[in-house]
Amino acid sequence: MSNAYAPDVNPSGTWYDEMLISGNTVVVIGYSYERGGTEIGLFNLNDRGVLKYQATYHLRSNDYYSSRNYASRLIGNKLIFYTPMYLNSYGNIQDSMPAMRTWHKDADKKEFKRILPATRIYRTDQELDRYDMTLHTVSVCDLSRVAMSCRSTAVLGPSGRVFYVSEDSVYVWTSPWQGAGRKANLSAVFRMPLDGSAPTALKASGSPVDQLSFLQRDGYLNVLVSADAAAMWRAESKAGDLAMLRINLNDFGDGTGATKFRNYKPLPSLGNSWGLQNRFVGDWFIYGSAYGSTSEKAYAVRYAQPGKALSLKLSHDVQRIEVMGSDAIIVGNQNQDLKFTSIKLAQTAVPVSTYTQAGAVQGESRSHGFFYRAADAEQGVVGLPVLSQEGAAVMFLQNRSLKLSLLGKLDSKANSNIDDACKASCVDWYGNARPIFIGDRAYALMGYELVEGKFTMGAIREKRRVNFAPQDAVRIAE
């Protein structure tokens, strides 16, 4: 075990949200209100499983939190960050420039060194609102060096944004605020190559729902857009009119042009429903909603081909859409019951079977809570955290040719009401429950417990567990 922060750091006021691994380097990422920026902690994990703290770096930024997205991505040994910096037209512009420093005891703000030259800041020809200007910054950091180094590129636009990382680019979609009395303006879509070359851009209507609304494939950027643009928080409110936008990557230019009307494919509306979920699966795009009048319905459409969207009749709402091999699985509730429906995706899209877990809900709503391990093209295991009156657990389902059956659960046995005085985590903003598959082994992470399971005779059974709560943590009475 190791604290997820520097030895001389007070972790209060900091949220440690993400962990990435590159070779033997473990990267812990959080946002520190105390120290003012994105905090990056590097640890070495040796071949004997021993963690050793290496260094901590700070990227000067505002809070990167959004309702569903994450700050970082890892491609090889390149650590990629999206961080916003809100500009105050009355303040010192130098204090708003992205910068980096190495943390040490008594570190001073003067030690921040700019990593964004003025020649790496871009914008379209749209008029800027002096009261709503943000530097949307993408930083690429090299983990292969002894001392981590970063370089940044930024685009200037309104604060509302959704970003997506493909295999070669970061896309930042910025949308102006549309309050009372404001006319609807076009959004700006920036394509920022990971090789450091200059961004390109174009204008478009509407806004994506979240990072899962994007797919770069075969020379095109495909995006679900909503007419009721409210980027960053769009996913939690009503979707409005929807369309699939398909942009040829060659259409990106200096940002003065707008994508053509013919590139939008109207999709069936979800009416007054909200909490929209969406996902690209193979050649298909699936979407539905968690709450509202049409929450028991989803749609599937071949996004790259003309054709009608197909209605998927469900017995439950749509809280999660996931990839299951070449097919899909939709998870949601019907009243007090949690349901899993497999979707066959071939020449058409059709629900196949539904498994019902009575008296349960999802224990983690974010994308990392789910995992599917494929055994072959027709079989695999689904893992998902759940909550019920019996407590927290990770549930495992068997998929056999889209027929779903229960393998069992790995349950939490610890009292989850623990006050650790911020030793390990003050608040788990991004959740702390998930299934983990390593080879033929399966684990359930639930708070401070890690439980190993073993699949035998068509069921999963507990093999062993460890509780890594701080020894001086205080259990809080119910």
Secondary structure, 3 states (H helix, E strand, C coil): CCCCCCCCCCCCCEEEEEEEEECCEEEEEEEECCCCEEEEEEEEECCCCCEEEEEEEEECCCCCCCCCCCCEEEECCEEEEEEEEEECCCCCHHHHCCEEEECCCCCCHHHCEECCCHHHEECCCCCCCCCCEEEEEEEEEECCCCCCEEEEEEEEECCEEEEEECCCEEEEEEECCCCCCCCCCCEEEEEEECCCCCCEEEEECCECCCHHHEEEECCEEEEEEECCCCCCCHHHCECCCEEEEEEEHHHCEEEEEECCHHHEEEECCCCCCEEEEEEEECCEEEEEEEECCCCCEEEEEECCCCCCCEEEECCCCCCEEEEECCEEEEEEEECCEEEEEEEEECCCEEEEEEEEECCEEECCCCHHHCEEEECCCCEEEEEEEEEECCEEEEEEEEEECCEEEEEEEEECCCCCCEECCCCCCCCCCCCCEEEEEECCEEEEEECCEEEEEEEECCEEEEEEEEECCCCCCEECCC
